[in-house]
Amino acid sequence: PRWKRDPEHEAPLASGRASSALIVPLIVGQKTLGVLGVVNKTADERPQTAAGAQAAVGGQPSVVPFTASDESLLTTLTSQIAIAIENARLYEDVRGLSIAAIRSLATAIDARDPYTHGHSASVSRLAVQLARDLGWGGADLEMLEFAGLLHDVGKIAVPDAVLRKVEPLTSDEWNIIRLHPFYSAQIVKPVESLRRIVSWVYHHQERWDGSGYPDGLKG
């Protein structure tokens, strides 16, 4: 029922019809992922046998039956393909869980500060839009999305009394706030797959004119 003819990925049969077929299921454990099929095995062009020496009909190679050896070869191949497909699916599942965990963490951090509710998601979305317009793509965009979501995770180290203070902050309180990019980077750094974005997270409060923090980078 899932068969779908795709002209871009399937060459038409030279004879216009299927004269022989070998179909082998793609199985991992007790789960069937699909099938791998081949059709119209052609005779060896070298005249080693009567079938192989048989003249082609209409200028096309003659079609011969599939053998037990063909079945064994295809079965071996499908076992490897099935494992590769299942591994790819597992990777996507784990990746999906990781993204969901990152989003949940960012949401939880933003919830601590009523003034910046949804801030991390907005930063992530706008950064990705800008980067896409600049020609970024693939893994670069994904890493930037993660950086946007995680850039303020270091606020977890900022006391509520400072984070939620309505009155103007004192100089000491501002110093505490200015440490949150450092803490964000420290939280992200141990995750091997996110090492690339550590510097992005750490420097997210820098400004072009050098008035930002924590390192006062300029230009």
Secondary structure, DSSP 8 states (H G I E B T S, - for coil): ------TTT----TTSS---EEEEEEEETTEEEEEEEEE--B--SS-SSHHHHS--BTTB--B----HHHHHHHHHHHHHHHHHHHHHHHHHHHHHHHHHHHHHHHHHHHHT-GGGTTHHHHHHHHHHHHHHHTT--THHHHHHHHHHHHTTGGGGGS-HHHHT--S---HHHHHHHTTHHHHHHHHHTT-GGGGGGHHHHHTTT--TTS--SSS----
